Amino acid sequence: MKFFADYTNLGFMLAALISSGLLLWPNLMRRGRDLSTQQATQLINHRNATVIDLRSAEEYGRGRLPQARHLAFDALPAKVMQVAKNKAHPILLICQTGRRAHKAQVILRQAGYTEVFVLQGGLTAWQQAGMPVTQ
């Protein structure tokens, strides 16, 4: 009891609590929406996710996930309502490294899509995991 009554110890406990919260904040805000290649494969296979490749036509032509639909990031704002008929249907966004996909995720969420996921590391991570790519 003496430990909790000492104001110095309370200050340390408060600092530890705040720093823990700050460390967890990015993960809580992301809400687990970044998927590993294994998680993405499960989402595609078990929930029939729509896979959207956001890279340029040239990048898309060099290699893509077998089931991916092409929708260049630049065209997304104009075609956001055509991504999926059901806004609750899972959507997996892919680009080369994940940066464009995270920006697209924000656009889709603002448009009302509720299950929008990003492949962690993009197509680069997919290829490094030895996953299939078609041309």
C-alpha positions as CSV (number, residue, x, y, z in Angstrom):
1,M,0.0,0.0,0.0
2,K,2.9,2.3,0.7
3,F,4.0,1.9,-3.0
4,F,0.7,3.4,-4.3
5,A,0.6,6.2,-1.7
6,D,4.0,7.6,-2.8
7,Y,3.4,10.3,-5.4
8,T,6.7,9.6,-7.2
9,N,5.6,6.0,-7.9
10,L,2.2,7.3,-9.1
11,G,4.0,9.6,-11.5
12,F,6.0,6.7,-12.9
13,M,2.9,4.5,-13.2
14,L,1.1,7.4,-15.0
15,A,4.1,7.9,-17.4
16,A,4.2,4.2,-18.1
17,L,0.5,4.1,-18.9
18,I,0.7,7.1,-21.2
19,S,3.7,5.8,-23.1
20,S,2.1,2.4,-23.5
21,G,-1.0,4.1,-25.0
22,L,1.1,6.1,-27.3
23,L,2.9,3.0,-28.5
24,L,-0.4,1.2,-29.2
25,W,-2.1,4.1,-30.8
26,P,-1.0,3.5,-34.4
27,N,-2.1,-0.1,-34.2
28,L,-5.4,0.8,-32.7
29,M,-6.1,3.4,-35.4
30,R,-5.2,1.0,-38.2
31,R,-7.7,-1.6,-36.7
32,G,-5.8,-4.5,-38.1
33,R,-6.6,-3.4,-41.7
34,D,-3.1,-4.2,-43.0
35,L,-2.8,-7.8,-44.0
36,S,0.2,-10.1,-44.4
37,T,0.4,-12.2,-47.6
38,Q,-1.0,-15.2,-45.6
39,Q,-3.9,-13.2,-44.2
40,A,-4.6,-11.7,-47.7
41,T,-4.7,-15.2,-49.2
42,Q,-7.2,-16.3,-46.6
43,L,-9.4,-13.2,-47.2
44,I,-9.4,-13.9,-50.9
45,N,-10.1,-17.6,-50.6
46,H,-12.5,-17.7,-47.7
47,R,-14.4,-14.4,-48.1
48,N,-14.1,-13.9,-51.9
49,A,-12.5,-10.5,-51.5
50,T,-12.4,-8.1,-54.4
51,V,-8.7,-7.5,-55.2
52,I,-8.0,-4.0,-56.6
53,D,-4.6,-3.3,-58.1
54,L,-3.9,0.4,-57.9
55,R,-0.7,0.6,-59.9
56,S,-0.3,2.1,-63.3
57,A,-1.2,0.2,-66.4
58,E,2.5,-0.4,-67.2
59,E,3.2,-1.8,-63.7
60,Y,0.0,-3.9,-63.8
61,G,1.2,-5.4,-67.1
62,R,4.5,-6.5,-65.6
63,G,2.8,-8.8,-63.1
64,R,-0.2,-8.9,-60.8
65,L,-2.1,-11.2,-58.5
66,P,-4.1,-13.7,-60.5
67,Q,-7.5,-12.4,-59.4
68,A,-6.7,-8.7,-59.3
69,R,-8.8,-6.0,-61.1
70,H,-6.9,-3.0,-62.4
71,L,-8.0,0.4,-61.2
72,A,-5.2,3.0,-61.4
73,F,-4.9,5.1,-58.2
74,D,-5.4,8.3,-60.2
75,A,-8.8,7.1,-61.5
76,L,-10.0,5.9,-58.1
77,P,-11.9,9.1,-57.1
78,A,-13.9,9.2,-60.3
79,K,-14.7,5.4,-60.1
80,V,-15.0,4.9,-56.3
81,M,-18.6,3.9,-56.6
82,Q,-17.8,1.1,-59.1
83,V,-15.3,-0.7,-56.8
84,A,-18.0,-3.1,-55.4
85,K,-21.8,-3.2,-55.5
86,N,-22.0,-4.1,-51.8
87,K,-20.1,-1.7,-49.6
88,A,-19.8,-4.3,-46.9
89,H,-18.0,-6.7,-49.2
90,P,-14.2,-7.2,-48.4
91,I,-11.8,-5.3,-50.6
92,L,-8.1,-5.9,-50.8
93,L,-6.0,-3.0,-52.1
94,I,-2.7,-3.6,-53.7
95,C,0.0,-1.3,-55.1
96,Q,3.8,-1.8,-55.4
97,T,4.8,-1.1,-51.7
98,G,1.5,-0.2,-49.9
99,R,1.7,3.6,-50.0
100,R,-0.9,4.2,-52.7
101,A,-3.1,1.5,-51.2
102,H,-3.2,3.3,-47.8
103,K,-4.3,6.5,-49.5
104,A,-6.9,4.6,-51.5
105,Q,-8.1,3.0,-48.3
106,V,-9.0,6.4,-46.9
107,I,-10.9,7.3,-50.1
108,L,-12.9,4.1,-50.0
109,R,-13.8,4.4,-46.3
110,Q,-14.9,8.0,-46.9
111,A,-17.1,6.6,-49.7
112,G,-18.8,4.2,-47.2
113,Y,-16.9,1.0,-47.8
114,T,-16.6,-0.8,-44.5
115,E,-14.2,-3.7,-45.1
116,V,-11.1,-2.2,-46.9
117,F,-7.8,-4.0,-46.4
118,V,-4.3,-3.2,-47.6
119,L,-1.7,-5.8,-48.5
120,Q,1.3,-5.1,-46.2
121,G,4.3,-4.3,-48.4
122,G,2.3,-4.5,-51.6
123,L,3.2,-6.6,-54.6
124,T,6.8,-6.5,-53.5
125,A,6.0,-8.4,-50.3
126,W,3.7,-10.8,-52.3
127,Q,6.5,-11.7,-54.6
128,Q,9.1,-12.1,-51.8
129,A,6.7,-14.5,-50.1
130,G,6.8,-16.7,-53.3
131,M,3.1,-16.1,-54.0
132,P,1.8,-16.5,-57.6
133,V,1.9,-13.6,-60.0
134,T,0.4,-13.6,-63.5
135,Q,1.3,-11.4,-66.5
